[in-house]
């Protein structure tokens, strides 16, 4: 099946030229090129057109989960009839195993897995292995960490056809090997139920549920059924049931792995004993023997990923399998916000290796644990072919790799002009900022404030709450899906000011934001260099009244250069608008991240009206709904004073009714 791009818009501005140049570069044999597009110029739409024209399986790589969620929503809208998948880390919380020799402190692994994201990861691998070519996978750098061998995943996929002769007991064994669990009650994901000659199976992802009917050893019928009522929904001729875990393997590999782990354990114990390190020798022997007993009895153990090399059948030092191995060789890689994503990819291996070395050196893990790792940067490069780097501020690496194929996209189809960058004194900056926020909230416009630290973001949010300013903060400690919800709440009018550190830069699509305030703009560094300021300023580029205020004690070289670049882009857009008789209009958002939220997590924002003094019963009820949501948010943030204030507001409004 080919990609079918669905959009009410056609390429305009300099999008047609950019699309043509990218396609010409790739068809002429160039492997890498760079799209340098300003915020709001429609880079995602350009990417979608390139994907549709090339018609290849595509991996869109993003540097954080929030932006990945937004891209997933946008591509789902562009390709509603194709397979758009989402693959990010499924940890809501993750504390890796570590050992600190200086204080003799061992830290056990602690984690919290998000079941919904785990299902989406499974759906991604299943779609890629199904043979479909019309696949877009939006992923964070999680796709470069080790997962199961695709050959084993494929080998454990159970394909059943009507008329096929296969012993019923054989199918039950295959389901257990694929890590499905037998149940006698209601079906849940990755479970199956047996009643006489009938097997009901619920897939590990989605809500797909199948009923397989036998006559002796022949499959007589296959139906898609409702998991709750058991009602037949559709008659099928064939069904594929994919494994319930990415790390599934075969029984033969498990037996071989256990034997090899015993051998390597003996070698490591002997090594420590020769060194006179009896504590480490005893520690590694006890830990490994305990893990092996669990593997033989249950099929898994805590930290089983540290033995992944044995189960994958890899030799020492070789790279682990990752999501890229599930793609065909001719796939297209799009690196979004490449100036941030590429350095993140480059840094992953070093941080992981430093932690693993201590665990191996002090007898907590076998040397094979080193091979459970993310890809080295050169390994990542070797696995990628046709690559499109996308950024408003591409770095030297992308420009060098593109070998001159750098395509500019500066003109915005909306005719919006880059927001002016204004410098104000940091003295009394919070008072001035509150005045600016008040002006925006009166016009139902939104504000973004960026700080340098998480703590200052949280403290500023607390202060604004006390000043009766409806606000939230967002940073890397906030759960993945909660970040998505926060952005949706901002757009829905549940609050007016969003405060953050580094997640409010690249790519966020928030057309309601008319003001971006940069606190400590003169503190030069990673968060206040030219690229960072340009990206932060871009969050106000989708609003006709966009303004960027840099609060600083002095004007630095970085600030001056950012202003000069902005003025150059403003001049080019203004000239284009005059030549074509265009008037700026606010950008529309092309997709929604609500697709990632479970039904009970979605908030109905349709009833939320402007923040005015309510005059009618309908307005009062809308204001009550808004205050109720704010009260719940404040309570969740443990700000009970703010929650009490919202409660009092609700009581006052209820009296008006």
BAKOL-144734 format. One line per 4 residues: number of its first residue (from 1); for each residue x, y, z of C-alpha. Coordinates in steps of 0.5 Angstrom, whole numbers, m for minus. Last residue first. Layout:
N
NUM	X/Y/Z; ...
END
This chain:
657
657	m53/59/81; m49/65/84; m48/61/90; m45/56/86
653	m40/61/83; m38/63/90; m37/56/92; m33/54/86
649	m28/61/88; m27/58/95; m25/51/92; m20/55/87
645	m17/58/93; m17/52/97; m13/49/91; m8/55/91
641	m7/54/99; m6/46/98; 0/47/93; 1/39/93
637	2/39/85; m4/34/85; m8/39/89; m6/45/84
633	m8/41/78; m15/39/82; m16/46/84; m15/48/77
629	m20/43/74; m25/45/79; m24/52/77; m25/51/70
625	m31/47/71; m34/52/75; m33/58/70; m36/54/65
621	m42/53/70; m42/61/71; m42/62/63; m48/58/62
617	m52/61/68; m51/68/65; m46/73/67; m40/70/68
613	m34/75/70; m29/74/64; m24/68/63; m26/66/56
609	m30/60/56; m29/52/57; m34/48/55; m30/45/49
605	m25/43/54; m27/36/55; m21/33/59; m18/26/57
601	m14/22/62; m20/17/62; m20/16/55; m13/14/55
597	m8/20/52; m4/19/46; m9/21/41; m10/27/45
593	m3/30/42; m7/34/37; m5/35/29; m4/41/24
589	m5/47/29; m7/53/26; m2/59/25; m5/66/26
585	m6/70/20; m1/75/17; m4/79/11; m1/77/4
581	m1/82/m2; 4/77/m6; 10/82/m7; 8/85/0
577	8/79/4; 15/76/1; 18/83/3; 16/82/10
573	18/75/10; 25/77/8; 26/83/12; 23/79/19
569	28/73/17; 34/78/17; 31/82/23; 31/75/27
565	39/74/25; 41/80/28; 37/79/34; 40/73/35
561	47/76/34; 46/81/39; 43/76/44; 49/72/43
557	54/78/44; 51/80/50; 47/85/52; 47/87/59
553	43/86/66; 38/81/62; 31/80/61; 29/78/54
549	22/79/52; 20/76/45; 13/78/42; 8/75/38
545	2/79/36; 1/75/30; 2/69/33; 6/62/31
541	13/66/32; 12/66/39; 15/59/40; 20/61/35
537	24/65/41; 26/59/45; 29/56/38; 33/62/37
533	35/63/44; 37/56/44; 41/56/37; 44/63/39
529	47/61/46; 42/61/53; 41/54/55; 48/51/53
525	52/57/56; 51/65/56; 47/68/62; 45/74/59
521	38/72/58; 37/71/65; 29/70/64; 27/69/57
517	19/71/56; 16/69/50; 9/72/49; 4/71/44
513	2/63/45; m4/61/42; m1/58/36; 3/53/41
509	6/47/36; 13/45/40; 18/45/35; 25/46/39
505	24/50/46; 20/49/51; 23/43/54; 29/46/56
501	27/50/62; 20/51/63; 14/55/65; 7/55/62
497	2/61/63; m5/62/62; m9/56/65; m15/51/63
493	m15/55/56; m15/49/52; m9/50/49; m5/50/55
489	m9/44/57; m7/40/51; 0/42/53; m1/40/60
485	m4/33/58; 2/32/53; 7/33/59; 2/29/63
481	3/23/58; 11/23/59; 11/24/67; 14/31/69
477	21/30/72; 24/33/65; 20/39/66; 14/43/65
473	11/48/70; 3/50/70; 0/57/71; m6/61/73
469	m4/67/75; m8/69/82; m1/72/85; m1/66/90
465	m1/62/83; 5/66/80; 9/65/86; 8/57/86
461	10/57/78; 16/62/80; 18/57/85; 17/51/80
457	21/54/74; 27/56/79; 27/49/82; 28/46/75
453	33/51/73; 35/56/68; 28/59/67; 23/60/61
449	17/63/61; 11/62/56; 5/66/55; m2/65/52
445	m7/69/49; m14/70/52; m14/78/50; m14/80/58
441	m9/74/59; m4/77/55; m5/84/58; m4/81/65
437	2/77/63; 6/83/61; 4/86/68; 6/80/71
433	13/80/67; 14/87/69; 14/85/76; 18/79/75
429	23/83/72; 24/88/77; 31/89/75; 33/84/69
425	33/90/65; 29/89/58; 31/87/51; 26/86/46
421	26/81/40; 21/82/35; 17/76/33; 19/73/26
417	13/75/21; 7/71/20; 5/70/13; 1/64/14
413	5/60/9; 11/62/13; 17/64/8; 24/61/11
409	25/54/8; 33/54/7; 35/47/3; 42/45/5
405	45/40/0; 52/43/1; 56/36/3; 50/34/7
401	54/31/12; 58/37/13; 52/41/14; 49/36/19
397	55/36/23; 56/44/23; 49/45/27; 43/46/24
393	39/52/27; 31/52/24; 32/44/24; 31/38/20
389	36/33/18; 34/28/12; 37/22/12; 38/16/6
385	42/11/9; 42/9/17; 45/3/20; 53/5/19
381	51/12/22; 48/9/29; 54/4/29; 59/10/29
377	55/14/34; 55/8/39; 49/4/40; 45/4/47
373	48/m2/51; 47/m9/54; 54/m11/51; 57/m8/58
369	53/m13/62; 57/m19/58; 62/m17/63; 58/m21/69
365	55/m16/74; 55/m14/81; 63/m16/82; 66/m10/83
361	69/m8/76; 63/m11/73; 58/m6/76; 63/0/76
357	64/m1/68; 57/m1/67; 56/6/70; 61/9/65
353	59/5/59; 52/8/60; 54/15/60; 59/14/54
349	54/11/50; 48/16/50; 53/22/48; 53/21/41
345	45/20/40; 44/26/44; 49/31/40; 45/28/34
341	38/30/37; 39/37/39; 42/40/32; 38/35/29
337	31/38/31; 28/33/27; 32/27/25; 28/24/19
333	31/17/17; 28/14/10; 28/6/10; 32/3/4
329	35/m3/8; 28/m5/11; 26/m3/18; 26/m8/24
325	34/m7/25; 33/0/27; 29/m2/33; 35/m4/36
321	39/m11/36; 45/m10/41; 52/m8/38; 58/m14/38
317	63/m13/44; 62/m21/46; 59/m25/41; 52/m25/40
313	47/m31/40; 41/m26/42; 40/m30/49; 47/m29/51
309	48/m22/49; 42/m20/53; 44/m22/59; 44/m15/62
305	37/m15/60; 35/m20/65; 36/m15/70; 31/m18/75
301	30/m25/73; 26/m29/67; 24/m35/64; 20/m37/71
297	24/m43/73; 30/m44/69; 31/m36/69; 30/m36/76
293	35/m41/78; 40/m37/73; 39/m30/77; 41/m33/83
289	47/m37/81; 49/m30/78; 48/m26/84; 52/m31/88
285	57/m32/84; 58/m25/83; 59/m23/90; 63/m29/92
281	68/m27/87; 68/m20/89; 69/m21/96; 75/m26/95
277	79/m21/91; 85/m24/91; 87/m22/84; 87/m30/82
273	80/m30/86; 77/m25/82; 79/m28/75; 77/m35/77
269	70/m32/79; 70/m29/72; 71/m35/69; 66/m39/73
265	61/m34/71; 63/m34/64; 62/m42/64; 55/m41/67
261	53/m36/63; 54/m40/57; 50/m46/59; 44/m41/61
257	45/m38/54; 44/m45/50; 38/m47/54; 35/m40/53
253	37/m40/46; 34/m47/45; 27/m45/48; 26/m39/43
249	27/m32/45; 22/m26/47; 25/m19/49; 20/m15/45
245	14/m18/50; 7/m20/48; 9/m24/42; 5/m23/36
241	m1/m26/34; m2/m27/26; m9/m28/24; m12/m31/17
237	m19/m32/14; m23/m28/18; m30/m27/20; m32/m20/23
233	m35/m18/30; m37/m24/33; m40/m22/40; m35/m25/46
229	m39/m20/51; m32/m17/54; m27/m18/49; m31/m17/43
225	m30/m22/37; m25/m22/31; m27/m29/28; m23/m35/26
221	m26/m41/23; m25/m49/22; m18/m50/24; m17/m57/24
217	m14/m61/29; m21/m64/31; m26/m59/29; m23/m53/32
213	m25/m45/33; m20/m40/34; m23/m33/37; m20/m27/36
209	m19/m21/40; m16/m14/38; m16/m9/43; m9/m5/42
205	m3/m9/44; m1/m16/47; m7/m19/43; m13/m22/46
201	m14/m30/45; m20/m34/45; m19/m41/44; m25/m46/42
197	m25/m54/42; m27/m54/49; m26/m47/52; m19/m45/53
193	m18/m37/54; m12/m33/52; m8/m27/55; m3/m22/52
189	m8/m16/53; m14/m18/58; m19/m23/57; m24/m24/62
185	m24/m31/67; m21/m37/66; m14/m35/64; m8/m37/60
181	m2/m32/60; 2/m30/53; 9/m30/54; 10/m32/46
177	13/m39/49; 6/m39/52; 2/m38/46; 6/m43/42
173	5/m48/47; m3/m47/47; m2/m47/39; 1/m54/40
169	m4/m57/44; m9/m55/39; m6/m60/34; m5/m56/27
165	m8/m57/21; m10/m51/17; m17/m50/14; m17/m43/16
161	m11/m40/17; m6/m38/24; 0/m34/24; 4/m35/31
157	10/m30/32; 15/m33/36; 20/m34/30; 19/m26/28
153	21/m24/35; 27/m29/35; 29/m26/28; 28/m19/30
149	33/m20/36; 30/m17/42; 31/m10/44; 38/m6/46
145	37/2/46; 37/6/39; 30/7/39; 30/10/46
141	33/16/42; 25/18/41; 21/15/36; 16/17/31
137	15/11/26; 12/12/19; 10/6/16; 7/5/9
133	11/m1/7; 8/m6/10; 11/m13/11; 8/m15/18
129	15/m14/21; 14/m7/22; 7/m7/24; 9/m12/30
125	15/m8/32; 11/m1/32; 5/m5/36; 10/m7/41
121	12/0/42; 5/2/43; 3/m3/48; 9/m1/52
117	7/6/52; 0/4/55; 3/0/60; 7/6/63
113	13/2/67; 15/4/73; 23/3/75; 28/2/81
109	34/m1/79; 38/m2/86; 43/3/88; 50/0/91
105	54/5/96; 61/4/97; 62/11/98; 67/12/93
101	66/6/90; 59/8/87; 55/2/84; 49/3/80
97	43/0/77; 38/5/73; 33/9/77; 27/10/72
93	20/13/72; 15/14/67; 19/8/63; 16/6/57
89	21/10/53; 19/12/46; 16/9/40; 10/11/37
85	7/9/30; 3/11/24; 1/6/19; m3/9/13
81	m10/11/12; m10/17/17; m3/20/14; m3/27/15
77	m7/27/21; m3/21/24; 3/25/22; 1/31/26
73	m1/27/32; 6/23/32; 9/30/31; 6/32/38
69	8/26/42; 15/26/39; 16/33/41; 14/31/48
65	18/25/48; 24/29/47; 30/29/42; 26/26/36
61	27/21/30; 22/20/25; 23/13/22; 20/12/15
57	18/6/11; 19/9/4; 14/12/m1; 19/17/m3
53	13/22/m5; 9/21/1; 15/21/6; 17/28/2
49	10/31/3; 10/29/10; 17/32/11; 15/39/8
45	8/39/12; 13/38/18; 17/44/16; 11/48/16
41	14/55/16; 12/56/23; 19/56/26; 24/57/21
37	27/52/16; 33/49/15; 32/42/11; 39/39/11
33	41/33/6; 44/26/7; 45/20/2; 46/24/m5
29	44/19/m10; 41/24/m15; 34/21/m13; 36/24/m6
25	38/31/m8; 32/32/m13; 27/30/m7; 30/35/m3
21	30/40/m8; 23/39/m10; 20/39/m3; 24/46/m1
17	22/49/m8; 15/47/m6; 15/49/1; 18/56/m1
13	11/60/0; 6/54/m1; 5/47/m1; m2/45/m1
9	m7/45/4; m13/41/6; m9/35/8; m9/28/7
5	m2/25/4; m4/17/2; 2/13/3; 3/7/m2
1	0/0/0
END
